[in-house]
Amino acid sequence: MYLRFLLSIFISLCILKLEADERAPRGKCYVALGFVDSKSKVADFAKQTYIKNDYFEVFERNDKKLYFTLGKIDESLFKKLKNEGKTYDFNCASGKGYEKRYGLDTNFSLVNGSKKFLDTEAQFLTVVASIELEKKRLADAEIERQVEARLAEMERQRKLEEEAEKERQRLAELERKRKAEEEAEKERQRLAELERKRKAEEEAEKKRILIAKQKADEEQALKLGFSNAADMKLSNSLGFKGSNEFYKESDLIMAIFDNSDLTLNNWIQIANKIGIESIIKSYKDSDISEWKVKSDQIYKTSINAPKLLLKCVLQSGRLLDRGTYYVSHDQNNRAQFIFVRAGNKHAREERYNNLSEYISISEKYYRYNNFKLNDGPSFVVRRNQKAYIDRTNGNLYISQETKIPGSNPEQYMYDGSTLRCQPDEDHQKFINLRDDFLQWKKDKEIREKQKLKESTKF
């Protein structure tokens, strides 16, 4: 019997331990407002209830959620209040799983809490009184808003009447001015005649200036060896370097134009893109009977070509990541690449500069088939070096594959970059950068030869 007594005590203690939470006793429950899933949300939830901070009893459950209550209440009292519509959307919770009790300070932050009891209806109504006060405040605010809207409408009506009165006065003023304007009409006509004469004199002056400019152009053309200003302008537009070069090819140029369906402006556009020498070469290599079709193809292929000089900056990748890449296209289907590191005014990067790359043109791409980056030590193994411009978006793409050191069998790592290119009109800057690089490279070679010569002296 004694053993059974000890066993029953042990079982009772285990059951008490399992049920060691803040569960409400039979016949009572917690007035529950809801829960949040983290302590960071406690203050916001509590403030939105419109209840004072010291009325709260907050419990942390074993799942770490935090439940908001107003304390224990008799279930029968809660049901009565609920039937009378005084419990809002509150629930009557058993408190199962409630483990740790908190209260709220004036800032609605969690602090050590004490037990709350709502023994009477009066106590409950005192706790929730602030909700009714807030509802009344909101209702008063709505009434105030309606009053303000009514006042605004009255003000609007007043302004409408004021505008109507102004309009009546304006019409009266117009009537008073009508007779005065009849007298003023003659003066306006007089001034209009003066203005007509002024414009006539202005047009005459523009004409004189135009004639003077045409005369100056003709004199300049003759001075430069051209027969007339029209030939000089055409020569300049097509990219010839002088009158001798122009007249040397002028008959051929006229034949190129006459045997095609393209306009003069079309040919000027093409010459500015691919160079007049390329046009002449294409014509000489073609049958005259096929020239109309071929010239149309040349126009469609070249019209969207980038300008002769492009300024490219890195958009993604790691190559050329701290500077600007200048790409210059000449008239012999060649391209020159000059790299200027950020903050520098010169181009002295042998690893990136390429001064003669052949251009392969297709409908979508400008490819630089022999492009190579002198990037790093010579013993580094590279393959599949590529560079091309996408004509649809103007981007320059540069890529290569580098052997991973020690890999056996050989494995390669891809390395590529995308550069965004924009036309650049500062050709002289590019020429200065290129010439500076060439001189630097020449001086470097001289120094290296001198150093080698001194090191071999006995």
C-alpha angles and dihedrals in degrees: 000000000000090000091052090050092054091046092053091050090051092050091049092052091051092050091049090050092051090050095043096132134109094265115160116249121252113292093023135083141177120262095236123199100179140274145261128212098226139030091241089070097050098093095048093049094048094048092052091060092062089224122133117258098240092059093065128101110189122194128196111215126209089261087059093247115136119228122202119217137165093218137270123322136174110269091226091054091048091051090050092050091046092052088052091052094244100120098071107202095327122134133214105237128189094219094235110170094013103143112162127035124216137176130203128245125214090280090053091247121144116266134160108298138213130212117275125207130190101196098162139034089244091058091050093049091048090055094049096039091098089062091059090046091054091047089052090048091053091047091050089049090053091050089049090050091052091049091050090048090052091049090048090052091050089050090050091052090049091053091048090054090046091051090047090054090048089051091052089051091047092054091048090050090050090054091050090050096047095083092043090053091053087061092044093053092078089053091050091051090051091051091046090056090051090050091050091054091047091053091047090053090046092052090048090052091050089050091050090050090049092050090048091050092048089050091049090049091051091049091048091048092051090046090054093047100261123134092226144350093262091061090047093052092046091049092051092046092052093047102248114157097224148337095282092055091045098049091043088066102023096105090048090048091053090050090050090052097042095049093055137066093229123110124240090254089054091055092047089053091050093047091052090053106042104009131254091262090063090051092050092047092050091050093049091049092051136078110247091231090059097043097094092058094041094047090053089052091049090052094049092046097046104035093081094043116127118257119269092266126042129185112209130190130185117271100170138352129044107267114104089004099154107046150020128287116212115201117193122191115201129197094262098068091262130127132203123205120203122179122204116191116225112277094014127112095202139060111232103144107119090180092065107027117098116175103185122035124157115235121222110196126203133162092272108021146045104208128193098204098184096043115140133173115219087214115164134325119355093237091067108104115226135174142174095033108181139178129177143147120232106223093205096062105013094238122148114218122199123180144158141170119236124198114247106239114252095008113147116211091031116267125187133209120216117230121181144154139198119217125192111224129203129182114263123200096192097099092155091061090053092049090050091050092048094047091047090053093049092050092047091050092048092050090047092053091050091051092048092050091049091049092050091048092052092047092056095053115116 
